[in-house]
Amino acid sequence: MWVGRELTLDARARGFHLVTDEVVDALPELGEVAVGLLHVHVRHTSVGLTLNENASPDVRTDFASWFDRAVPEDAPYWRHTLEGPDDMPAHIKSSLLGSSLTLPVRDGRLALGTWQGIYLCEHRDHGGPRTLTLTLHGE
């Protein structure tokens, strides 16, 4: 079985947002897959995806603190600044995280660890809606 779908997520504030449930809800066919893979790709250059701990909200705060310190907006060396001070840092942060995840599927569900969740990592103040391309493959 191959299933391809686009999922447009509502605009979110800058930050790290759990989207696991939205991804799963967009793929009712997931329940039919005994073994397979789900590939999730975000189609934007200033937002990233990661898989990480989904229980403590402190994780999101710590992510934001680290990324904002590691990739500051006010760095004097940024040249790509026409779209605002958060744009180039957002591109760098997105490149550090990556734009895709490949996740195992087993027995009709994502085979994630107990405390793992899919995060949409929004690095812009006003990024707008974000589109994910979901590709499910399995039997």
Secondary structure by P-SEA (a helix, b strand, c coil): cbbbbbbbbccccccccccaaaaaaacccccccccbbbbbbbccccccccccccccaaaaaaaaaaaaaacccccccccccccccaaaaaaaaaaaaccbbbbbbccccccccccbbbbbccccccccbbbbbbbbbcc
